[in-house]
Amino acid sequence: MVVGTLRGMTPLDEFDMAASTVTGLVTALRADQWAHPTACADWDVRAVVNHLAHGNAKVAFWAGTGPPAPDGDHLGPSPAEAFTASVAAARAVLTAPGLFSRQVTTPLGEVPGVFLVHMRVNEYVVHGWDIADATGVSTDLVPELAEQALEQWRERFGAAPRQPGGPFGPEVAAAPDATAADRLAAFLGRRAVGGRGR
């Protein structure tokens, strides 16, 4: 997969931009919105946020500095606060001296440590879209990061068919005036739920 960095930004700048965007969405959730359905089949908003928190917890393991992160609930009784803490913990791992230049083991194989940043950025952008769409707020999220993520996913998938039961469905058509994040979501097989039950 192509790994790029936006002009004038460091990888951590990109992480901070994506993380602050999704954290803003999470901390703005009303109590009733955690149960809203999302474009991720079988996942409500809480499950999407928990997935992101679980991914944040995995960063230390992938970096070789912590134990495996078990499946299960990573949000507890104060989900917004737990998610915010998980972002801070992931960032602390990513700022370790020398991490970006050494090799780490991820589900995608052996990669330079900086790749961990791009994994989190792409997850934040994609699942930030899920949260925004499910709760009826603007899905025009971090356009430059969304464009970069779309380029990276296109490089990874190409025109290969998506496997049934995989994390991403077949590409769906995006509207002519779709935002970068909307086009990214469409490429990954997302169909908007449009804030049902707002």
C-alpha positions in Angstrom: 0.0 0.0 0.0 1.2 3.5 -0.8 2.0 5.5 2.3 2.0 9.2 1.8 2.2 12.3 3.9 0.4 15.5 3.1 2.6 18.4 2.1 3.8 20.4 5.1 2.5 17.8 7.6 4.3 15.2 9.6 2.7 11.8 10.2 1.8 12.8 13.7 0.2 16.0 12.4 -2.1 13.8 10.3 -2.8 11.5 13.3 -3.7 14.6 15.4 -6.0 16.0 12.6 -7.9 12.7 12.2 -8.0 11.9 15.9 -9.3 15.3 16.9 -12.0 15.0 14.2 -13.3 11.6 15.3 -12.9 12.5 19.0 -15.0 15.6 18.4 -17.7 13.4 16.8 -17.6 10.9 19.7 -17.7 13.5 22.5 -20.6 15.2 20.9 -22.8 12.1 20.9 -26.0 12.3 22.8 -26.9 9.4 25.0 -29.5 8.1 22.6 -27.2 8.2 19.6 -24.8 5.5 20.8 -27.5 2.9 19.7 -28.0 4.4 16.2 -27.5 1.9 13.3 -24.5 2.6 11.1 -23.4 1.7 7.6 -21.3 -1.1 9.1 -23.6 -4.1 9.1 -24.5 -5.3 12.6 -22.7 -2.4 14.3 -24.4 0.5 16.1 -22.5 3.7 16.9 -21.1 2.3 20.2 -19.8 -0.8 18.4 -18.0 1.4 15.8 -16.4 3.5 18.6 -15.5 0.4 20.5 -13.8 -1.0 17.4 -11.7 2.2 17.1 -10.8 2.0 20.8 -9.8 -1.6 20.4 -7.6 -0.6 17.4 -6.0 2.1 19.5 -5.2 -0.5 22.2 -3.6 -2.8 19.6 -1.0 -0.1 18.6 1.2 -1.0 21.5 1.1 -4.7 20.6 1.9 -4.0 17.0 4.7 -1.7 18.0 6.1 -4.5 20.2 5.8 -2.5 23.4 2.6 -4.0 25.0 0.5 -7.1 25.3 -2.2 -8.2 22.9 -5.4 -6.2 23.2 -8.3 -8.7 24.0 -11.6 -8.5 22.2 -14.5 -7.2 24.2 -15.7 -3.9 25.6 -13.1 -1.1 25.6 -15.4 1.7 26.5 -17.0 0.8 29.9 -19.6 3.1 31.6 -18.0 6.3 30.2 -17.5 5.6 26.5 -16.6 9.0 25.3 -13.9 9.5 28.0 -12.6 5.9 27.5 -12.3 6.6 23.7 -10.5 9.8 24.3 -8.1 8.1 26.7 -7.5 5.3 24.1 -6.5 7.9 21.5 -4.0 9.5 23.9 -2.5 6.0 24.7 -2.1 5.2 21.0 -0.4 8.6 20.4 2.0 8.0 23.3 3.1 4.8 21.6 3.5 6.5 18.2 5.8 9.2 19.6 8.4 6.6 20.9 11.8 7.5 19.5 12.9 5.4 16.5 9.5 3.8 16.0 8.9 5.2 12.6 12.1 3.8 11.1 12.1 0.3 12.6 10.0 -2.6 11.3 6.8 -3.7 13.2 4.5 -6.6 12.7 0.9 -5.9 11.7 -2.0 -7.8 10.2 -0.7 -6.6 6.8 2.8 -8.0 7.5 6.2 -6.5 8.4 6.1 -2.7 7.7 7.9 0.4 8.9 6.6 1.7 12.2 5.3 4.9 10.6 2.7 2.7 8.9 1.0 2.4 12.3 0.1 6.1 12.0 -1.5 5.7 8.6 -3.4 2.6 9.8 -5.0 4.7 12.6 -5.6 7.8 10.3 -7.4 5.7 7.8 -9.5 4.0 10.4 -10.4 7.3 12.0 -11.5 8.8 8.7 -13.5 5.8 7.6 -15.2 5.1 10.9 -15.6 8.9 11.5 -17.7 8.9 8.4 -19.8 6.0 9.8 -20.4 7.9 13.0 -21.2 11.2 11.2 -23.6 9.5 8.8 -25.3 7.6 11.6 -26.0 10.7 13.6 -26.9 13.0 10.8 -24.0 15.4 10.9 -21.8 16.5 8.0 -19.7 13.7 6.5 -17.4 16.2 4.8 -14.5 15.1 7.1 -10.9 16.1 6.7 -11.0 16.2 2.9 -7.2 16.0 2.3 -6.8 13.0 4.6 -9.9 11.3 3.0 -8.4 11.8 -0.5 -5.1 10.3 0.7 -6.9 7.4 2.4 -8.9 6.7 -0.8 -5.7 6.6 -2.8 -4.1 4.2 -0.4 -7.2 1.9 -0.4 -7.4 2.0 -4.2 -3.7 0.9 -4.3 -4.4 -1.9 -1.8 -7.6 -3.3 -3.4 -7.2 -2.3 -7.1 -10.0 -3.9 -9.1 -9.9 -7.2 -7.2 -13.3 -8.4 -6.1 -14.1 -8.1 -2.4 -14.5 -11.4 -0.6 -18.0 -12.2 0.9 -18.0 -11.7 4.6 -14.9 -9.4 4.5 -14.7 -6.1 6.2 -15.6 -4.2 3.1 -18.3 -4.7 0.6 -18.2 -4.1 -3.2 -17.7 -0.5 -4.2 -21.0 1.4 -4.6 -21.7 4.5 -6.7 -20.9 7.9 -5.2 -23.0 10.9 -6.0 -21.5 13.3 -8.5 -21.1 16.0 -5.8 -19.8 13.5 -3.2 -17.2 14.7 -0.7 -13.8 13.0 -0.5 -15.0 11.1 2.6 -18.2 10.1 0.9 -16.2 8.8 -2.1 -14.0 6.9 0.3 -17.0 5.4 2.0 -18.5 4.4 -1.3 -15.3 2.8 -2.4 -15.3 0.7 0.7 -18.9 -0.4 0.1 -20.6 1.9 2.6 -24.3 2.8 2.0 -25.4 5.8 4.0 -28.0 5.3 6.6 -28.6 9.0 6.8 -28.9 9.5 10.5 -32.0 7.2 10.9 -33.6 7.7 14.3 -32.1 11.1 14.9 
